[in-house]
Amino acid sequence: MLERLSTELIEHIAFSLEDRADLLTLRLVSRRLNNATYRVFGRAWFGTILLKFIPESLPRVADIAHHPLLRESVRHIKVGIGNEKQYAEFGFLNPALPSAKDAQDLLASFPNCDEITVTDYYDDCTIQDGFSALYTVNFMFLVLARLRIKTFNIYVRNIQAFKHAHLLFDTVKSAPFRSSWSHIQHINFWWQPGIALAKITSNLVLEAVNLRTLILKCVLSQVVNQLLQRIAESPTVPAVKHLELSAWRPLSPEIFSSAILRFKDSLESLTLYRTRTDWEPFFALLGKESFPHLGTITFRGSHNIFLCPLRMNQNALSQYGGDLEFTLRDYAGKSRVCGMRYRSSPPGIQHMLQTLGRNSIYTSNSSRRERSPGLPDMKTYTGDTVGRVVNDLL
């Protein structure tokens, strides 16, 4: 029956399978189904390739790169960070060595790859020294200069990993890298910049002229204010539509708001993840400006931000058609907010900012176990006329 369908319909059916292992079973039914599902098979099993610079990893990637069909399926190269001994053995500490150039040629042979991730969240991948992450990022920057990458992700937990970040300057200043970086549309950096890396990070953001999504999670860094100030003072910025920021160390509300306001003409969504600042002046400064396209503001991982002044003003929410969502988590026998999202029209967003700028946001002292105004403490609570609980974690 399936074999009589067109190739397009067979591909659609194969693509809808939830378990990619079922795709293998489907391909074993007949030669017709095997051939018709080849593209779906390639995307499902080889869309993302995992790489670590060890003997067991490189030959496997080489086999995919040399396959005339499977290499077309690769969209995402995910690189795990090794240790300095592994890099020394394979010559990747010196990009000028033949072994490093051969590896760059290998990774540059995936013509449809448009995303690169460098991470230490990779199986048993652990950082043994401060150089491993640095040289991995530098190596992939060199590879990026030979591809048309749209998305670049960095997830590095080690706060010492980039203490020698000045070694990246030569790479990011090179003409091939800057030309390729101009095509970047999505940046997701989760790292802890020092002074040198903060300067590099701000340059990378500002030189990505086609940037649409910017996620900066500099959780423990002490120089985030300097990074944001460089963005705020830049004469030109990319037209970022989706912005997410995270910083556990306190941010200056003036610098913080100034950096966000640089994107006000293009911004469509703003997410603040575990961010600390003086919220009332922060909202007041944002509320003085209009955001013509901003329709969503989200707080994630912030159990002490409830937007209560807004939630208790039902008339205002009704007037602007606002929609308030939040997720709960159990804490001290109660349900506490751990994420909140407000959706509205741009005038509604501006009203929200002005409202919160005039009213202090309620913060809960967990040791006193205070009751949150505007938020019932019942575990069975699912919503009210102002806001509703959603299952997806904000």
C-alpha positions as CSV (number, residue, x, y, z in Angstrom):
1,M,0.0,0.0,0.0
2,L,2.7,2.5,1.0
3,E,4.8,1.6,-2.0
4,R,2.1,2.9,-4.3
5,L,2.2,6.4,-2.9
6,S,4.3,9.2,-4.3
7,T,7.8,9.8,-2.9
8,E,6.6,13.1,-1.4
9,L,3.8,11.4,0.6
10,I,6.1,8.6,1.7
11,E,8.7,11.2,2.9
12,H,5.9,13.1,4.8
13,I,4.8,9.9,6.5
14,A,8.4,9.0,7.4
15,F,9.1,12.5,8.7
16,S,6.0,12.2,11.1
17,L,7.4,9.1,12.9
18,E,8.1,10.1,16.5
19,D,10.8,7.5,17.1
20,R,13.6,7.7,14.5
21,A,14.3,4.0,15.1
22,D,10.9,3.2,13.5
23,L,12.3,4.9,10.4
24,L,15.0,2.1,10.2
25,T,12.2,-0.5,10.4
26,L,10.3,1.2,7.6
27,R,13.3,1.3,5.3
28,L,13.7,-2.5,5.7
29,V,10.2,-3.2,4.2
30,S,11.2,-2.8,0.6
31,R,13.7,-1.3,-1.8
32,R,11.1,1.3,-2.8
33,L,10.6,2.5,0.7
34,N,14.3,2.4,1.4
35,N,15.0,4.7,-1.6
36,A,12.0,7.0,-1.0
37,T,13.0,7.7,2.7
38,Y,16.7,8.3,2.1
39,R,16.5,12.1,2.6
40,V,14.4,11.7,5.8
41,F,16.8,9.1,7.0
42,G,19.8,11.4,6.4
43,R,18.2,14.3,8.3
44,A,17.1,12.1,11.2
45,W,20.3,10.3,11.8
46,F,23.0,12.6,10.3
47,G,21.4,16.1,10.6
48,T,23.6,16.7,13.7
49,I,27.0,15.1,13.9
50,L,28.9,14.9,17.2
51,L,32.6,15.4,17.2
52,K,35.4,15.3,19.7
53,F,39.0,15.5,18.7
54,I,39.9,12.0,19.7
55,P,40.9,9.0,17.4
56,E,37.5,7.4,17.7
57,S,35.6,10.5,16.5
58,L,37.4,11.9,13.5
59,P,37.3,8.8,11.2
60,R,33.5,8.5,11.8
61,V,33.1,12.1,10.7
62,A,35.4,11.5,7.8
63,D,33.2,8.6,6.6
64,I,30.2,10.9,6.6
65,A,32.0,13.7,4.9
66,H,33.2,11.5,2.1
67,H,29.7,10.0,1.5
68,P,28.1,11.7,-1.5
69,L,24.6,11.7,0.0
70,L,24.9,11.7,3.7
71,R,27.2,14.8,3.9
72,E,24.3,16.7,2.2
73,S,22.2,15.9,5.3
74,V,24.4,17.5,7.9
75,R,23.0,20.7,9.2
76,H,24.6,21.0,12.6
77,I,28.2,20.3,13.8
78,K,28.4,19.8,17.6
79,V,31.9,19.8,19.0
80,G,32.7,18.5,22.5
81,I,35.7,20.1,24.3
82,G,38.7,17.8,24.9
83,N,41.7,18.3,27.1
84,E,45.1,19.8,26.4
85,K,46.8,16.4,26.1
86,Q,44.3,15.3,23.3
87,Y,44.9,18.6,21.5
88,A,48.7,18.2,21.7
89,E,48.5,14.7,20.3
90,F,46.6,15.8,17.2
91,G,48.3,19.1,16.7
92,F,45.2,21.3,17.1
93,L,47.0,23.7,19.5
94,N,48.7,25.2,16.4
95,P,46.2,25.9,13.6
96,A,49.1,26.2,11.1
97,L,50.0,22.5,11.4
98,P,48.9,20.1,8.7
99,S,46.8,18.0,11.0
100,A,44.7,21.1,12.0
101,K,44.3,22.1,8.4
102,D,43.2,18.6,7.5
103,A,40.5,18.7,10.2
104,Q,39.3,22.1,9.0
105,D,39.1,20.8,5.4
106,L,37.1,17.8,6.8
107,L,34.5,20.0,8.6
108,A,34.3,22.5,5.8
109,S,33.1,19.7,3.4
110,F,29.5,19.7,4.7
111,P,27.9,22.2,2.2
112,N,24.5,22.4,3.9
113,C,25.7,22.9,7.5
114,D,24.4,26.1,9.0
115,E,24.9,25.6,12.7
116,I,27.9,25.1,14.9
117,T,27.9,24.3,18.7
118,V,30.9,24.2,21.0
119,T,30.0,22.6,24.3
120,D,31.4,20.9,27.4
121,Y,27.9,19.3,27.9
122,Y,28.9,16.3,25.9
123,D,28.9,12.7,27.2
124,D,32.0,12.4,29.5
125,C,33.4,15.6,28.2
126,T,35.1,17.5,31.0
127,I,37.5,20.4,30.9
128,Q,40.9,19.6,32.3
129,D,42.5,23.0,31.7
130,G,41.7,26.5,30.7
131,F,43.0,26.2,27.2
132,S,40.8,23.4,25.8
133,A,37.6,25.5,25.4
134,L,39.6,28.4,24.1
135,Y,41.3,26.4,21.4
136,T,38.1,24.6,20.5
137,V,36.3,27.9,19.9
138,N,39.2,29.3,18.0
139,F,39.4,26.2,15.8
140,M,35.6,26.3,15.0
141,F,35.9,30.0,14.3
142,L,38.5,29.1,11.6
143,V,36.1,26.5,10.2
144,L,33.2,29.0,10.2
145,A,35.2,31.2,7.9
146,R,34.8,28.6,5.2
147,L,31.1,27.9,5.6
148,R,27.9,29.9,5.5
149,I,26.9,29.4,9.2
150,K,23.7,31.0,10.4
151,T,23.8,29.9,14.1
152,F,26.7,29.7,16.5
153,N,26.3,28.3,20.0
154,I,28.8,28.1,22.8
155,Y,27.9,26.4,26.1
156,V,30.9,26.3,28.5
157,R,30.5,25.9,32.2
158,N,34.1,26.4,33.4
159,I,34.5,30.0,34.6
160,Q,38.3,29.8,33.9
161,A,38.0,28.5,30.4
162,F,38.5,31.8,28.6
163,K,41.0,33.6,30.9
164,H,43.4,33.8,27.9
165,A,40.7,35.0,25.5
166,H,43.0,37.6,24.0
167,L,44.4,34.7,21.9
168,L,41.1,34.9,19.9
169,F,41.8,38.4,18.7
170,D,43.8,37.5,15.6
171,T,41.1,35.1,14.4
172,V,38.1,37.3,14.9
173,K,39.9,40.3,13.3
174,S,40.8,38.3,10.1
175,A,39.0,39.2,6.9
176,P,37.7,35.7,6.1
177,F,36.2,35.3,9.6
178,R,34.5,38.8,9.5
179,S,33.1,38.1,6.1
180,S,31.6,34.8,7.2
181,W,30.4,36.1,10.5
182,S,28.3,38.8,8.8
183,H,26.0,36.0,7.7
184,I,25.3,34.9,11.3
185,Q,21.6,35.2,12.3
186,H,21.5,33.5,15.7
187,I,24.0,33.8,18.5
188,N,23.7,31.7,21.7
189,F,26.6,32.3,24.1
190,W,26.6,30.7,27.5
191,W,30.1,31.5,28.9
192,Q,31.7,33.6,31.6
193,P,33.7,36.4,29.9
194,G,36.5,38.3,31.5
195,I,37.5,41.7,30.3
196,A,39.1,40.5,27.0
197,L,36.3,38.1,26.2
198,A,33.7,40.8,27.0
199,K,35.3,43.0,24.3
200,I,35.3,40.1,21.8
201,T,31.7,39.2,22.6
202,S,30.5,42.8,22.1
203,N,32.4,42.9,18.8
204,L,30.9,39.6,17.7
205,V,27.4,40.9,18.4
206,L,27.9,44.3,16.7
207,E,29.5,42.9,13.6
208,A,26.8,40.3,13.0
209,V,24.9,42.7,10.8
210,N,22.2,40.1,10.0
211,L,21.7,39.0,13.6
212,R,18.1,38.2,14.5
213,T,18.4,36.2,17.7
214,L,20.8,37.1,20.5
215,I,21.1,35.0,23.7
216,L,23.8,36.0,26.2
217,K,24.1,34.0,29.4
218,C,27.0,35.4,31.3
219,V,25.8,33.9,34.6
220,L,28.8,34.5,36.9
221,S,30.8,37.1,35.0
222,Q,31.7,40.3,36.7
223,V,32.1,42.3,33.5
224,V,28.6,42.0,32.1
225,N,27.9,45.7,32.7
226,Q,31.0,46.6,30.6
227,L,29.8,44.3,27.9
228,L,26.3,45.8,27.8
229,Q,27.7,49.3,28.0
230,R,29.8,48.7,24.8
231,I,26.6,47.6,23.1
232,A,24.7,50.6,24.5
233,E,27.3,53.1,23.2
234,S,27.8,51.6,19.8
235,P,26.7,53.9,16.9
236,T,25.0,51.0,15.1
237,V,23.5,47.7,16.2
238,P,22.0,44.8,14.3
239,A,18.2,44.5,14.0
240,V,17.8,41.9,16.8
241,K,14.2,40.5,17.0
242,H,14.6,38.1,19.9
243,L,16.8,39.0,22.9
244,E,17.5,36.8,25.9
245,L,19.9,37.9,28.7
246,S,21.1,36.3,31.9
247,A,23.4,37.6,34.6
248,W,23.3,36.5,38.2
249,R,25.5,39.3,39.3
250,P,23.7,42.7,39.8
251,L,23.4,44.8,36.7
252,S,23.1,48.6,36.6
253,P,19.5,49.4,35.6
254,E,20.7,52.3,33.6
255,I,23.3,50.3,31.5
256,F,20.9,47.3,31.3
257,S,18.0,49.3,30.0
258,S,20.2,51.4,27.6
259,A,21.5,48.2,26.0
260,I,18.0,46.8,25.5
261,L,16.8,50.1,24.1
262,R,19.3,50.0,21.4
263,F,17.2,47.2,19.9
264,K,13.8,48.8,20.5
265,D,13.0,49.5,16.8
266,S,13.3,45.8,15.9
267,L,12.7,43.8,19.1
268,E,9.8,41.4,19.1
269,S,10.5,39.4,22.3
270,L,12.5,39.9,25.4
271,T,13.5,37.2,27.8
272,L,15.3,37.7,31.1
273,Y,16.7,34.5,32.7
274,R,17.9,34.6,36.3
275,T,18.8,38.2,36.0
276,R,19.4,40.6,38.9
277,T,19.0,44.4,38.8
278,D,17.1,47.2,40.5
279,W,13.8,46.4,38.8
280,E,11.7,49.5,39.5
281,P,14.1,52.0,37.8
282,F,14.8,49.4,35.1
283,F,11.2,49.2,34.1
284,A,10.7,52.9,34.5
285,L,13.5,53.6,32.0
286,L,12.2,51.2,29.5
287,G,8.6,52.5,29.9
288,K,9.7,56.0,28.7
289,E,10.3,54.6,25.2
290,S,8.0,52.8,22.8
291,F,8.7,49.4,21.3
292,P,6.8,49.3,18.0
293,H,7.1,45.5,17.6
294,L,7.6,44.1,21.1
295,G,4.8,41.7,21.9
296,T,6.3,39.3,24.6
297,I,8.3,39.7,27.8
298,T,9.4,36.6,29.6
299,F,11.0,36.0,33.0
300,R,12.6,32.5,33.4
301,G,14.0,31.0,36.6
302,S,12.9,34.0,38.6
303,H,11.0,32.7,41.6
304,N,11.0,36.2,43.2
305,I,9.4,38.1,40.3
306,F,5.6,37.9,40.1
307,L,4.6,41.1,38.2
308,C,2.0,41.4,41.0
309,P,1.2,45.1,40.4
310,L,0.3,44.1,36.8
311,R,-1.6,41.0,37.8
312,M,-3.8,42.8,40.3
313,N,-4.8,45.4,37.7
314,Q,-7.4,43.4,35.8
315,N,-8.9,46.4,34.0
316,A,-5.6,47.4,32.5
317,L,-4.9,43.9,31.2
318,S,-8.4,43.7,29.7
319,Q,-8.0,47.1,28.1
320,Y,-4.8,46.1,26.2
321,G,-5.7,42.5,25.6
322,G,-2.8,41.3,27.7
323,D,-2.2,37.6,28.3
324,L,-0.3,36.5,31.4
325,E,1.2,33.0,31.7
326,F,3.3,31.5,34.4
327,T,4.7,28.2,35.6
328,L,4.9,27.1,39.1
329,R,7.2,24.9,41.2
330,D,6.8,23.4,44.6
331,Y,8.7,25.3,47.3
332,A,8.3,25.1,51.1
333,G,5.0,23.4,50.6
334,K,3.6,26.0,48.3
335,S,3.4,26.7,44.6
336,R,5.8,29.4,43.6
337,V,6.3,31.2,40.3
338,C,9.4,30.1,38.5
339,G,8.6,31.7,35.1
340,M,6.2,34.4,33.8
341,R,5.4,35.6,30.4
342,Y,3.3,38.6,29.3
343,R,1.9,38.9,25.8
344,S,0.2,42.0,24.5
345,S,0.2,44.6,21.8
346,P,3.1,47.1,21.8
347,P,0.9,49.7,23.6
348,G,0.1,47.0,26.2
349,I,3.7,46.2,26.7
350,Q,4.5,49.9,27.2
351,H,1.7,50.2,29.7
352,M,3.1,47.1,31.5
353,L,6.6,48.7,31.7
354,Q,5.2,52.0,33.0
355,T,3.0,50.2,35.6
356,L,5.9,48.2,37.0
357,G,8.1,51.3,36.9
358,R,5.7,53.0,39.3
359,N,5.2,50.0,41.6
360,S,7.9,48.0,43.3
361,I,7.9,44.3,42.3
362,Y,7.1,42.1,45.2
363,T,10.1,40.0,46.3
364,S,9.7,37.1,48.7
365,N,12.1,36.4,51.5
366,S,12.2,32.6,51.4
367,S,13.3,32.3,55.0
368,R,10.1,34.1,56.1
369,R,7.9,32.1,53.7
370,E,5.8,35.1,53.0
371,R,2.6,34.7,50.9
372,S,2.8,36.2,47.4
373,P,0.2,38.9,46.8
374,G,-1.9,38.2,43.8
375,L,-0.7,34.6,43.6
376,P,-2.7,31.9,45.6
377,D,-0.5,29.3,47.4
378,M,-2.7,26.3,46.7
379,K,-1.0,23.5,44.9
380,T,-4.2,22.8,42.9
381,Y,-4.2,26.4,41.5
382,T,-4.5,26.4,37.7
383,G,-5.3,30.0,36.8
384,D,-7.6,33.0,37.3
385,T,-9.1,35.8,35.3
386,V,-5.7,37.5,35.1
387,G,-3.2,34.7,34.4
388,R,-3.1,31.0,33.7
389,V,-0.6,28.2,34.5
390,V,1.1,26.6,31.5
391,N,2.8,23.3,31.6
392,D,5.8,24.3,29.5
393,L,8.6,25.7,31.6
394,L,9.1,29.4,30.8
